[in-house]
Amino acid sequence: MEKLDLRKLLDNNDIDISSVSIDNLEKFSDILLEWNKIHNLTGAKDKKSVYENIIDAFYPVSFIDFPKSILDVGTGAGFPGLVLAIVKEESHFTLCEPLKKRAAFLRFVVTMLGLSNVTIIAKRVEELGNICFDLITSRAVTNTKLLLDITKDQRGADTKYLLYKGSLVFEEIEDISDCELKYDIFTKNKRNYLYIKSMNVV
């Protein structure tokens, strides 16, 4: 059986990152698999699955610019927020994860990798208060309409959204009648990446 090679997988997906970032991603993968044996943080139970989640998290790097401040809602085991933070060192990531065991895992990884561009908040996003971010990301937390609603206090006039969605994204967009959205949808495999560039509440 061919040995899994994260660098090769990244190259095959036209993702170009530094050797230091790749080393940190491999360390993250090892820590996640070790913690997952006890704490059941994610459904990714082997390195192949973890690497697939890493590639999934990174794909938007090819089509959007990452701003200075980013909020990741419901980071879970680190996808996409922590994975993106490992590479996008010039951006500051606030990872919002209410589940204590997952927040503890995220803090451990941040400490072990020495990441200075990450803040972890063990709360629901509704409890954050009025703090605006340049970009809000989320993967598989809730439907688009509800996510836009629960992050209204973290949204400024120029805030953008990057949402990792499945096949229901098109129906979810149609259900949003109280906002005028300007957006793009990028598709790779079974993933739809919804990039909301602007929104006006009607």
N, C-alpha and C positions, 0 to 999 in steps of 0.2 A: 504494500500500500504506500502511495506517495505521501511523504511527510507534508503536513500543512505548513504553508509558508505565507505569513501575513504580507510581507513585502511584495511577493508575487501576486497575491490577490489584489492588493492595492494598485499595482502596476496594470493588471488586467482590466481594472475598472477606471483607468486613467486618473488615479488619485496620486498626486505627487506630494509627499511629506518627508520631513527630515528623518534621519536615522535615529535621532534622539526620541522623536515622537513615536516612531515605530517600536523602539525599545520600551517606552512607557506604556504603549498599548498592549504589548505582550505581557508586561508586568500586571497591568490592570486585568487582563484575561485570566492570568494565573490566580490572582487574588479572588476574583469573582467566582471562579470554579471551586476554589477552596471553601469560601464562605457559603457557597450555594449548597454544599453537602449538608450543612447544618441548618442554615436559615431559610432555604428555599426562596431566594431573592428573585429568581427569574426562571422562565421555562427553558432557557438556553443551558443545557446540561453538559455540553462537551465543547471542545475548542472550535470545532467546525461551526456550530451554532453561534458561538460568541463572535467569531470572525465575521459571519454573515450579518450579525447585528451591527458590527462596527462599520462594515461597508454600507449598510443601509443608512446609518447615522451620517456618514460622510458624503453621500452622493450629492446633497445640495451645495456642497462647497464648489462644485463645478459650475453652478449657475446663479449664485447670489454672493454678494459681498457681505461679510459679517461686520456689524458695527461695534461700537465700544461697549455698550451694555446690553446683556442678553438675559432674559428670564426663561428658564425651562420649567414648565409646569408638570409636576408628577414625574420626576426624573427616574424613579424606580431604581433599577440596578445600574443606572448611568447612561441610558440611551434616551435621547441623543446627547443631552447636555454635557455630561462628564467627558464623553468621548470627544466631542467637539472642543471642549476646553483644553484637552491635552495637546491639541494641534494649534488651535487659534489662541496663542498666548497673548496676543495684543488686545484681545477682547476680554471683558470681565463677565463671568457667568454666575448668575444667582440660581442655584438649584433648589427648587421648592418640592420637598418630598415629606408628606405628613407621617408616613409609616416609620416608626422609630428605628426598627432594625435596618431598614434600607438607608435611612439618614446616617446611622452609625457606620454602615459600610462605606457610604460616600465619603464621610469624614476620614475614615481610615485610609482610603485610597489617596485622597488629597494629601494627607500627611506623608504617606509612604513615597509618593511621587514628587513631593515638594511643590505642589501647584499653588502659586500665589495669586492666581486670577480666578479663584472660585470661592463663593460664599454659599454655605448650605443652610437652609432654613427648614426646620422640621415643623412646618405648619401647612395648613391648606392655603391655597392662593387667596381665598376670600379673606384671610386673616392678615395679609401682608400690609394692608393700609395703602395709602395713596403714594405709591412710588412708581414713577414712569420709567419704562425701558425702551431702548431703540428697537429691539426685536424680541418677540415672544415665540418660543418654540414649545412643541408638545407632541408626544407620540402616544396614541391609543389611550387617552385619558377620558374624553367624552366627545359628544358630537360638536360640530363646529359652532353652531348657534349658541349652545350653552357655554362653550369655552370663551367665546367673544364676550358673553355676558359676565362671567365670573372674573374676567380680567379687565373689566372696564376701568378700575381704579389704577391699573398698571399701564394704561394706554394713554399716550399723548397724541397730539395732532399728526405726528410723523411716524408713529410706531407701526412696524410691519410684523406680520405673522408668518412663521414657517411651521406648517402642521403636517405631520406624517400620517397619512390616511390610507384607508383601504378602498374597496370598490364603491362604498356608499358616499364618497365625497361629492359626487355630482348631485345626488339627491339632497345632501345636506346643504349645498350651496343654494339649491332651488327653494329650500325651506326658510332661507333668511330673507324676509320681506321688509324688515325694519332697517336695513342697511344697504347702502349702495357700495358695492365692493369693486375694486380693481384688482384683479388677481391673475396668476398663471397657475396651471397645473402641469407638473412634470411627472412622467411615468417611467418607472423602471421595474421590470418584472411585475409583481403584484402590488407594488407600492405606488401610491399617488402622493406627490409632494405638493401641497397647496401653499402657494406663496402669495399672501395678501399684501399688496403694495400700498393700498390706502383704503379707507372706509369712511363713509359719511352716514351718520345716523339720520334716518328720514324723520 
